[in-house]
Amino acid sequence: MRRMRVIAASLLIAVLGASTCAAAEDYPSHPIKWVVGYPAGGTTDILARLIGQWLSEHLGAQVIIENRPGAGNNIGTEAVVNAAPDGYTVLLVNPANGINTSLYRKLNFDFVRDIAPVAGLTRVPNVMEVNPAVPAKTVQEFIDYAKANPGKINLASSGNGTSVHLSGEMFKMMTGVNLLHVPYRGAAPALTDLLSGQVQIMFDNMPSSIEHIRAGKLRALGVTTAKRSPALPDVPTVAETVPGYEASAWFGMGAPKGTPPEIINKLNKAINAALADPNIQARLADLGGNVMSVTPTEFGQVIVDETGKWAKVVKAAGVSVE
C-alpha cells in the first residue's frame, strides 16, 4: 500500500509538471494585464506603454496597461499580489515598492516575499527641477533661497514613498533646508501644479519631465545620479554641490508569487529582447535612462539592495505613513 501511494504521488507530480510545461509553451494565449500603480502620464506609465507595445507585437498576445493609482502605489501592488499566479497579471515594479516596505507602518503584503521578480527595464536619474519663477539657477542658489524662506517652499512628489519623495527628503536631510512636502497621486498631476507655480520644486524621474525641461517650461538645477546624464549633459549633478548625494529610479516587471518559472523566464527573455531593440534603446536614452537587461535573480537582488538603501533614508529622515 505504501508503495502504491508513493507511485501515485510520483505520477501526480509528473502530471502537474507536464501541465505546467504545456501551459508555459502555450503562454500567452490571451491578453496580459500590466498593472501600473500611478495615473497615466508619469514615468511608470510611459515605460509600461513603451515596452508593452513591443511585447504585444512580439509575444502574440495583447499587453494591456491598467492604471491603478492610490496609496503610494500600494493599491496596484496589492491587486497583483492577490492575482492568480498564471502570468496574465503583472506589475510595473518601481522604487516605491522597495521604499514602502519601511515607509508604511502596516501593509497587507510583503513585497520582497509576495512578488516574483521577472525582469528589469531601465534605471534613470531623478532631476531636481524648479518652476522658472523660482529665483535660483543653481543648486547652491536654491539652498540659499530655501534657507532664507524656511517652510515657505512647496516640494511636490508623485506620492508618499516614491523615489521622487525620498530624493527630496534626502536633499532636505543633507542640506538642512525646510521644504513643505506636497504628495500627489502620480507625476502627471504634480507636474501640472509645478508648471503652474502652485508648487515650486520637484525631484522627478527624468522621463516624465525631460520634455518640459527642454522646452524651457521647467528649470533643471541638478541630476541626482553620481555622474551627469547624457540626456541633459549641461545639467550638473546635485552631488557637485552636496557631496555624497546620489539617487536613481529603477523599473521592471514583477509577477505574483508562485508564477511558474517557465512563464517568468519566457517574459524575461521577451523583455530583454525588447531592450536589445535599437529603437527601444534610443527611446530609453532619449528619456534619460540606461537599459537594465538582467535575469530574474539579478533583478531580485536589485530590489533587495534598493529596499535596504532607502530604509536607511526613511529612518534617518524620520518619515512614515500610516
C-alpha positions in Angstrom: 0.0 0.0 0.0 2.8 2.4 0.9 4.5 1.6 -2.4 1.3 2.4 -4.3 0.9 5.7 -2.5 4.5 6.7 -3.5 3.8 5.7 -7.1 0.6 7.7 -7.2 2.3 10.7 -5.7 5.1 10.5 -8.3 2.5 10.2 -11.1 0.7 13.3 -9.8 3.9 15.3 -9.7 4.7 14.2 -13.2 1.3 15.2 -14.5 1.4 18.6 -12.7 4.9 19.2 -14.1 3.8 18.3 -17.6 0.7 20.5 -17.4 2.9 23.4 -16.2 5.3 23.0 -19.1 2.4 22.8 -21.5 0.9 26.0 -20.0 4.2 27.7 -20.5 4.5 26.5 -24.1 1.0 27.9 -24.8 1.6 31.1 -22.9 0.3 33.7 -23.6 -3.0 32.5 -25.1 -4.9 35.7 -24.1 -4.2 39.3 -23.1 -1.8 40.1 -20.3 -2.7 42.9 -17.8 0.2 45.0 -16.8 -0.7 47.0 -13.7 0.8 50.4 -13.1 0.3 51.9 -9.7 0.1 55.5 -10.9 -2.1 57.6 -13.3 -1.3 57.9 -17.0 1.4 60.4 -18.0 4.2 59.6 -15.4 7.4 57.6 -15.9 5.9 54.3 -14.9 3.1 54.7 -17.4 5.5 55.8 -20.2 7.7 52.8 -19.7 4.9 50.3 -19.4 3.3 51.5 -22.7 6.7 51.6 -24.5 7.7 48.1 -23.6 4.1 46.8 -23.6 3.6 47.8 -27.2 6.8 45.9 -28.2 5.6 42.8 -26.2 2.2 43.0 -27.8 3.8 42.9 -31.3 6.2 40.0 -30.5 4.6 37.8 -27.8 1.4 37.0 -29.8 -1.0 38.5 -27.2 -2.0 42.0 -26.3 -0.4 43.6 -23.3 -3.0 45.9 -21.7 -1.8 48.7 -19.4 -4.1 49.1 -16.4 -3.5 52.2 -14.2 -4.4 51.5 -10.6 -3.3 54.7 -8.7 -3.6 55.3 -5.0 -1.9 54.8 -1.6 1.5 55.5 -2.9 1.4 52.6 -5.4 0.2 50.1 -2.9 -3.3 49.6 -4.4 -1.9 48.4 -7.7 0.7 46.3 -6.0 -1.8 44.6 -3.7 -4.0 43.8 -6.7 -1.2 41.9 -8.3 -0.1 40.2 -5.1 -3.7 38.8 -4.9 -4.0 37.9 -8.6 -3.7 34.4 -9.9 0.0 33.4 -10.4 -0.5 32.5 -14.1 1.4 35.2 -15.9 -1.6 37.1 -17.0 -1.4 39.8 -14.3 2.0 41.5 -13.8 3.2 44.6 -12.1 5.3 47.6 -13.2 7.9 47.5 -10.4 9.3 50.8 -9.3 11.3 52.3 -6.4 8.2 52.9 -4.3 7.8 49.2 -3.9 11.1 49.0 -2.0 10.6 52.3 -0.2 7.1 51.5 1.1 8.4 48.4 2.9 9.9 50.7 5.5 7.9 53.9 5.0 4.4 52.4 5.7 3.8 51.1 9.2 1.4 48.5 8.0 0.9 46.8 4.6 -1.2 43.9 3.7 1.7 42.2 1.9 5.4 41.8 2.0 6.7 43.0 -1.4 10.0 41.0 -1.4 8.2 37.9 -0.4 5.0 38.2 -2.4 6.1 39.5 -5.8 8.4 37.3 -8.0 11.0 39.4 -9.9 10.7 39.0 -13.7 12.9 41.5 -15.5 14.5 44.9 -15.2 13.7 47.7 -17.7 15.7 50.8 -17.0 17.5 52.9 -14.4 17.0 56.7 -14.7 18.2 59.8 -12.8 15.8 62.0 -10.9 16.1 65.6 -11.8 16.0 68.5 -9.3 13.8 71.0 -11.1 12.0 74.2 -10.3 9.3 76.4 -11.7 11.1 79.3 -13.7 9.6 81.8 -11.3 11.9 80.5 -8.5 14.9 82.9 -8.4 17.6 80.1 -8.3 19.6 78.9 -11.2 21.9 76.6 -9.4 21.7 74.0 -6.5 23.6 76.4 -4.2 21.4 79.3 -5.1 18.3 77.2 -4.3 19.8 76.1 -0.9 20.4 79.8 0.0 16.9 80.7 -1.2 15.3 77.9 0.8 17.2 78.8 4.0 16.0 82.4 3.6 12.4 81.2 3.3 12.0 78.2 5.7 8.8 76.3 5.3 7.5 78.6 2.5 8.6 76.4 -0.5 6.4 73.5 -1.6 8.2 70.3 -2.6 6.0 68.3 -4.9 6.2 64.5 -5.3 4.4 61.8 -7.2 3.3 60.3 -3.9 4.5 59.2 -0.5 7.2 56.6 -0.8 8.2 57.3 -4.3 11.9 57.9 -5.2 10.7 61.4 -6.1 9.6 61.9 -2.5 12.6 60.3 -0.8 15.1 62.1 -3.1 13.6 65.3 -1.8 13.8 64.1 1.8 17.4 63.1 1.4 18.1 66.6 0.0 16.5 68.2 3.0 18.4 66.0 5.4 21.8 66.6 3.8 21.4 70.4 3.3 19.3 71.4 6.3 16.6 73.2 4.3 13.0 73.2 5.4 10.6 72.4 2.5 6.9 71.6 2.7 6.2 68.2 1.1 3.1 68.0 -1.1 2.3 64.5 -2.3 0.2 63.8 -5.4 -1.4 60.7 -6.9 1.3 60.5 -9.6 3.8 62.5 -11.5 1.4 64.0 -14.0 -0.8 65.9 -11.5 2.3 67.0 -9.6 3.9 68.3 -12.8 0.7 70.2 -13.7 1.0 72.2 -10.4 4.7 72.6 -10.8 4.3 74.1 -14.3 1.6 76.5 -13.0 3.6 77.5 -10.0 1.3 76.1 -7.3 4.4 74.2 -6.1 8.0 75.3 -6.6 10.3 72.3 -6.7 10.3 68.6 -7.5 12.9 65.8 -7.8 11.1 64.0 -10.6 12.0 60.9 -12.6 13.6 62.3 -15.7 11.4 60.6 -18.4 8.2 62.4 -17.3 9.9 65.9 -17.0 12.6 66.0 -19.7 10.4 67.5 -22.5 9.3 70.3 -20.1 12.9 71.0 -19.3 13.9 71.0 -23.0 11.0 73.4 -23.8 12.1 75.8 -21.0 8.9 75.3 -19.0 10.9 73.9 -16.1 14.5 74.7 -14.9 16.7 71.8 -14.1 19.2 72.5 -11.3 20.8 69.1 -11.0 20.5 65.4 -11.7 20.5 63.0 -8.7 22.9 60.4 -10.1 26.7 60.3 -9.3 27.5 61.3 -12.9 25.9 63.7 -15.3 23.2 62.4 -17.6 23.9 62.3 -21.4 20.3 63.3 -21.9 20.9 66.6 -20.1 24.7 67.0 -20.4 24.8 70.6 -19.3 23.0 70.0 -16.1 25.4 69.3 -13.1 24.8 66.6 -10.5 23.4 67.6 -7.2 26.5 65.9 -5.7 28.7 68.6 -7.2 27.2 70.9 -4.6 26.1 68.4 -2.0 28.9 65.8 -1.7 27.7 62.2 -1.3 24.2 62.9 -2.6 23.0 60.1 -5.0 19.7 58.6 -6.1 18.2 57.0 -9.1 15.0 55.3 -10.1 14.8 51.8 -11.3 11.9 50.0 -13.1 11.0 46.5 -14.0 8.3 43.8 -14.1 7.1 41.6 -11.3 4.5 38.8 -11.0 2.6 37.2 -8.2 4.5 34.7 -6.0 4.1 31.2 -7.4 4.1 32.1 -11.1 5.7 29.2 -12.9 9.4 29.7 -13.6 8.9 28.8 -17.2 6.5 31.7 -17.6 8.8 34.1 -15.8 11.7 33.1 -17.9 9.6 33.5 -21.1 8.7 37.0 -20.1 12.3 37.8 -19.1 13.6 36.6 -22.4 11.0 38.7 -24.3 11.7 41.9 -22.3 15.4 41.5 -22.7 14.8 41.1 -26.5 12.9 44.4 -26.4 15.7 46.1 -24.5 18.1 44.9 -27.3 16.0 46.6 -30.0 17.9 49.7 -31.2 14.6 51.7 -31.4 13.8 50.9 -27.7 17.3 51.7 -26.7 17.2 55.0 -28.5 13.9 55.9 -26.9 15.1 55.0 -23.4 18.3 57.0 -23.9 16.2 60.0 -25.1 14.3 59.7 -21.8 17.5 59.7 -19.9 17.5 56.0 -19.0 20.0 53.2 -19.1 18.9 49.7 -20.1 18.7 47.2 -17.3 18.9 43.8 -19.0 19.2 41.3 -16.2 18.0 37.8 -15.2 15.1 37.4 -12.7 17.6 36.6 -10.0 19.6 39.7 -10.7 16.5 41.9 -10.7 15.5 40.3 -7.4 18.9 41.4 -6.0 18.3 45.0 -7.2 15.0 45.0 -5.3 16.6 43.7 -2.1 19.6 46.2 -2.4 17.4 49.2 -3.1 14.9 48.3 -0.3 17.8 48.3 2.2 19.3 51.5 0.9 16.0 53.5 1.1 15.2 52.0 4.5 18.2 53.9 5.9 17.0 57.2 4.3 13.5 56.7 5.7 14.9 56.0 9.2 17.3 59.0 9.1 14.6 61.3 7.8 12.1 60.2 10.4 9.3 59.9 7.9 6.4 57.4 8.0 2.9 56.8 6.6 0.0 55.1 8.4 
